[in-house]
Amino acid sequence: MTTFLSRRRPALRFTALCLASSAWLSACTTVGLDNPSASAPGPSRAAVQPAGKTPAPASAAQQRPVYSDATDAYDPFNPTRRVQDINQQEDLWARIRKGYKMEPLQDRSLVSEWEQRYASQPDYIARMTQRGSRYLYHIVDEVEARGMPSELALLPFVESAFNPTARSGAAAVGLWQFMPRTGRDFDLHQNMFKDDRRSVLSSTQAALDYLQMLHDEFGDWKLALAAYNWGQGNVRRAIARNAAAGLPTDYESLSMPAETRNYVPKLMAIRNLVANPAQFGVTLGDLPNHPYFLTVPVTRDIDVATVARLAGVSTDEFRKLNPEQNKQVIFAAGTPQILLPYDNALTFSRELSHYSGPLASLTAWVAPRTMKVADVARTLGVSVEELRAHNRLPARMMVRAGSTLVVPRTGAERNVSTSVLNNAHLALTPEPPPVKRVVFQANRLGMTVAAAARHAGVRPAQVAQWNGISPRGRFGKHASIVVYVPPNVNIAAIPEPPEPKKKSPKKMTAKERRLEAAREAREARANTRTARKASPKAAPKAAAKAAAKKERKKK
């Protein structure tokens, strides 16, 4: 099998390159992404064009870094870090083999089974080694710096097949397959802008920290690997069970799930294939003992497309080295450095020093209240389509208050703050259905809020809110009631209650009828006398009678 790694690349004079670039690299620590010329404001949302000619994105073959045969070289972005002597160890595979420290398993049955499986899949081995060529030098460097077995540098072959964006069904992510909670325990930040579980640098540091912690607890690398896969609590309990039963407590003596039982054999099989590829009919190809990438400091917000254009790499290559980035813009407050292929990092710094256009076309914006996407777009003066594309906003959803959105940058805005990035989240809520305002009246008896809600088909709390009344309140006689209902809902008027029926007269007894008749007769006589007294003809007679009566009293 031949992979792209098996071809030798033409060499550059690395020492001469470093010396020639030392003048501008000495300023690179101050230029970087906070180059004063790079901070000049540009037109809002305009296409970014470099001041001079920018390199075209390189082809896949051209993106491989090329190296010199210098024997005394240093990382130009970190002068205290010496690059491995290439003449002394030309092949990284040889360097890995020299660092083997783990004892082989006594039971080789599973190891042999996995050796045969891997050897029978040359295309799979080719894909893994091709992906791993970007990251292995860094991982081997970190493993050696800690004095750990170099077999651990091969663990991503088992965990993720060296795919930094791999995601398991259990939500484990990255080269080292960190679960969300374990990632947070090891300071791997996970938010809408980045997921450090996919970061080459951060996840490698966290994984080696975790493995070292497990080794410190169990005192054995095989047990540490079992705990990395199965969980340290499970390994503790398995050891305790064996100890209580008087059984050995080494890796091969513990009872464990099939996945964990095969975990170390898989790694040992990969180890053996790397140790002697010819024995298994495998061709690994050349893997130069030299960094594939350099870390470049980031001090200004910058678009991914701008970085790729200035560095002369494709955005696909950029994302393979910086897979933790979730958006099209890199925010300096949350990403202090990015990775670029070795030679492209130098190109990037050189081109950036001459660049005067805007670095970032996007920024972060926090919603002050719950808003429709159309309202957000109107507030910011952008199109709804653009807003949805940058934030993957589904239709018929509203942006909740406090949510962070990536939006077009207007003018020369400052870097997004650390507090915004640390608290960034996107929360959505369904848009309420369209409604119409309806007013109806209570009848002459009035009605309770609950009764009005039942009549309109809404909740009492809504009726109370819409009308400024207590949910336990009551509407008065013919009071107007406001509700909001779907456009296709019609609300009937409240019917008036029927008039109360008059009581039928009570049936009287014979005695009651006689008494009633006598009463009516008395009333009639009294009315007659009153009428006579009020008559004009009766007045003189009455006066004469009164005078006669008075005369009689005198006599």
BELJO-V278683 format. One record per backbone hydrogen bond with DSSP energy under -0.5 kcal/mol. CO is the residue of the C=O (numbers start at 1). NH is the residue of the N-H. E is the energy in kcal/mol with one decimal. If there is no record, write none. Layout:
BEGIN
CO,NH,E ; CO,NH,E
END
This chain:
BEGIN
3,6,-2.1 ; 4,7,-0.9 ; 12,14,-1.6 ; 13,17,-2.6 ; 14,18,-2.7 ; 15,19,-2.6 ; 16,20,-3.2 ; 17,21,-2.2 ; 18,22,-0.6 ; 19,22,-0.8 ; 21,25,-2.9 ; 22,26,-2.1 ; 23,27,-0.6 ; 25,29,-0.9 ; 27,30,-1.0 ; 27,31,-3.4 ; 28,32,-1.1 ; 31,34,-1.6 ; 35,38,-1.3 ; 35,39,-0.8 ; 36,39,-1.0 ; 37,40,-0.8 ; 43,46,-1.8 ; 47,49,-0.5 ; 59,63,-1.6 ; 61,64,-1.1 ; 70,86,-0.7 ; 73,83,-2.1 ; 74,76,-0.5 ; 75,78,-1.3 ; 78,75,-0.5 ; 78,81,-2.7 ; 80,82,-0.7 ; 81,75,-2.6 ; 83,73,-0.5 ; 84,86,-0.5 ; 85,89,-1.5 ; 90,289,-1.1 ; 91,95,-1.4 ; 92,96,-2.3 ; 93,97,-2.5 ; 94,98,-1.9 ; 95,99,-0.6 ; 96,99,-1.2 ; 97,100,-1.4 ; 99,150,-2.1 ; 106,108,-0.9 ; 108,112,-2.9 ; 109,113,-2.0 ; 110,114,-2.2 ; 111,115,-2.3 ; 112,116,-2.2 ; 113,117,-1.8 ; 114,118,-2.6 ; 115,119,-2.6 ; 116,120,-1.6 ; 118,121,-1.8 ; 121,125,-2.1 ; 122,126,-2.4 ; 123,127,-2.4 ; 124,128,-2.3 ; 125,129,-2.7 ; 126,130,-2.3 ; 127,131,-2.4 ; 128,132,-3.0 ; 129,133,-1.4 ; 131,134,-1.3 ; 132,135,-0.9 ; 132,136,-2.7 ; 135,139,-2.1 ; 136,140,-3.1 ; 137,141,-2.4 ; 138,142,-2.3 ; 139,143,-2.7 ; 140,144,-2.7 ; 141,145,-2.2 ; 142,146,-1.1 ; 143,146,-0.5 ; 143,148,-2.3 ; 144,147,-1.4 ; 149,152,-1.6 ; 150,153,-1.3 ; 151,154,-1.6 ; 152,155,-1.4 ; 154,157,-1.6 ; 154,158,-0.7 ; 155,158,-1.2 ; 155,159,-2.5 ; 156,160,-2.2 ; 156,161,-1.1 ; 156,162,-1.7 ; 160,163,-1.0 ; 162,164,-0.7 ; 163,166,-1.8 ; 166,174,-1.9 ; 168,171,-1.8 ; 172,168,-2.7 ; 173,178,-2.2 ; 174,177,-0.8 ; 178,173,-2.1 ; 179,183,-2.7 ; 180,184,-2.1 ; 181,185,-2.1 ; 182,186,-1.1 ; 183,186,-0.6 ; 183,188,-2.9 ; 184,187,-1.8 ; 187,189,-1.0 ; 189,196,-3.2 ; 193,326,-2.8 ; 193,327,-0.7 ; 194,191,-2.9 ; 195,198,-2.3 ; 196,199,-0.5 ; 199,203,-1.8 ; 200,204,-1.2 ; 201,205,-2.2 ; 202,206,-2.5 ; 203,207,-2.7 ; 204,208,-2.4 ; 205,209,-2.2 ; 206,210,-2.5 ; 207,211,-2.7 ; 208,212,-2.4 ; 209,213,-2.2 ; 210,214,-2.4 ; 211,215,-2.4 ; 212,216,-2.4 ; 213,217,-1.5 ; 214,218,-2.7 ; 215,219,-2.9 ; 220,224,-2.2 ; 221,225,-2.4 ; 222,226,-2.2 ; 223,227,-2.4 ; 224,228,-2.0 ; 225,229,-1.8 ; 226,230,-3.2 ; 227,231,-2.0 ; 231,235,-1.8 ; 232,236,-2.5 ; 233,237,-2.2 ; 234,238,-2.3 ; 235,239,-2.5 ; 236,240,-2.5 ; 237,241,-2.4 ; 238,242,-2.1 ; 239,243,-2.7 ; 240,244,-2.5 ; 241,245,-1.5 ; 242,247,-3.4 ; 243,246,-1.2 ; 250,253,-1.1 ; 250,254,-0.8 ; 251,254,-0.9 ; 254,256,-0.5 ; 257,261,-2.6 ; 258,262,-1.9 ; 259,263,-0.6 ; 260,263,-0.6 ; 260,264,-0.8 ; 261,265,-0.5 ; 262,266,-2.1 ; 263,267,-1.7 ; 264,268,-2.8 ; 265,269,-2.2 ; 266,270,-2.3 ; 267,271,-2.6 ; 268,272,-2.1 ; 269,273,-2.2 ; 270,274,-2.3 ; 271,275,-2.2 ; 272,276,-2.2 ; 276,279,-0.7 ; 276,280,-0.7 ; 277,280,-0.9 ; 277,282,-2.8 ; 278,281,-1.3 ; 282,284,-0.6 ; 287,92,-3.8 ; 288,290,-2.0 ; 292,342,-2.5 ; 294,340,-2.1 ; 296,338,-2.3 ; 302,330,-3.2 ; 303,307,-2.0 ; 304,308,-2.6 ; 305,309,-2.3 ; 306,310,-2.5 ; 307,311,-2.5 ; 308,312,-1.3 ; 308,313,-2.0 ; 312,58,-1.6 ; 314,318,-2.2 ; 315,319,-2.4 ; 316,320,-1.5 ; 317,321,-1.3 ; 318,321,-0.5 ; 318,322,-1.7 ; 322,325,-1.6 ; 324,195,-1.6 ; 328,304,-2.5 ; 328,305,-0.5 ; 329,331,-0.5 ; 330,302,-2.2 ; 330,332,-0.6 ; 331,334,-1.4 ; 331,335,-1.4 ; 336,298,-2.8 ; 338,296,-3.2 ; 340,294,-2.6 ; 341,345,-2.3 ; 342,346,-1.0 ; 343,347,-1.9 ; 344,348,-2.8 ; 345,349,-2.0 ; 346,350,-2.1 ; 347,351,-2.9 ; 348,352,-2.7 ; 349,353,-1.5 ; 350,354,-0.5 ; 351,354,-1.1 ; 352,355,-1.3 ; 359,303,-2.3 ; 361,409,-2.9 ; 363,407,-2.5 ; 365,367,-0.5 ; 365,405,-3.1 ; 367,402,-2.9 ; 371,399,-2.8 ; 372,376,-2.2 ; 373,377,-2.6 ; 374,378,-2.2 ; 375,379,-2.3 ; 376,380,-2.3 ; 377,381,-1.3 ; 377,382,-2.1 ; 383,387,-2.0 ; 384,388,-2.5 ; 385,389,-2.3 ; 386,390,-2.0 ; 387,391,-1.3 ; 388,392,-1.7 ; 388,393,-1.1 ; 392,394,-0.5 ; 394,397,-0.7 ; 396,431,-1.9 ; 397,373,-0.6 ; 398,400,-0.6 ; 398,429,-2.1 ; 399,371,-2.6 ; 400,403,-1.9 ; 403,367,-2.8 ; 405,365,-2.6 ; 405,407,-0.6 ; 407,363,-2.8 ; 409,45,-0.6 ; 409,411,-0.6 ; 411,413,-1.5 ; 417,421,-1.9 ; 418,422,-3.0 ; 419,423,-1.4 ; 421,424,-1.0 ; 424,192,-0.6 ; 425,404,-3.1 ; 427,400,-2.7 ; 429,398,-3.9 ; 434,487,-0.5 ; 436,485,-2.0 ; 438,483,-2.6 ; 440,481,-3.4 ; 441,494,-0.6 ; 443,446,-1.8 ; 443,478,-2.2 ; 447,475,-3.7 ; 448,452,-2.1 ; 449,453,-2.4 ; 450,454,-2.2 ; 451,455,-2.0 ; 452,456,-1.9 ; 453,457,-1.5 ; 453,458,-2.0 ; 459,462,-0.5 ; 459,463,-2.0 ; 460,464,-2.6 ; 461,465,-2.2 ; 462,466,-2.9 ; 463,467,-1.5 ; 464,468,-0.8 ; 464,469,-2.0 ; 465,468,-0.6 ; 470,473,-2.4 ; 473,449,-1.9 ; 475,447,-1.5 ; 476,479,-1.8 ; 479,442,-2.6 ; 481,440,-2.3 ; 483,438,-3.0 ; 485,436,-3.2 ; 486,489,-2.1 ; 490,492,-0.5 ; 493,495,-0.5 ; 509,513,-2.0 ; 510,514,-2.2 ; 511,515,-2.7 ; 512,516,-2.4 ; 513,517,-2.4 ; 514,518,-2.6 ; 515,519,-2.4 ; 516,520,-2.4 ; 517,521,-2.2 ; 518,522,-2.4 ; 519,523,-2.4 ; 520,524,-2.0 ; 521,525,-2.5 ; 522,526,-2.8 ; 523,527,-2.2 ; 524,528,-2.0 ; 525,529,-2.6 ; 526,530,-2.2 ; 527,531,-2.1 ; 528,532,-2.3 ; 529,533,-2.5 ; 530,534,-1.7 ; 531,535,-0.6 ; 532,535,-1.2 ; 536,539,-0.7 ; 536,540,-0.6 ; 537,541,-0.7 ; 538,542,-1.9 ; 539,543,-2.2 ; 540,544,-2.7 ; 541,545,-2.4 ; 542,546,-2.2 ; 543,547,-2.0 ; 544,548,-2.4 ; 545,549,-2.2 ; 546,550,-1.4 ; 547,551,-1.9 ; 548,552,-2.1 ; 549,553,-1.3 ; 550,554,-1.2 ; 551,555,-1.8
END
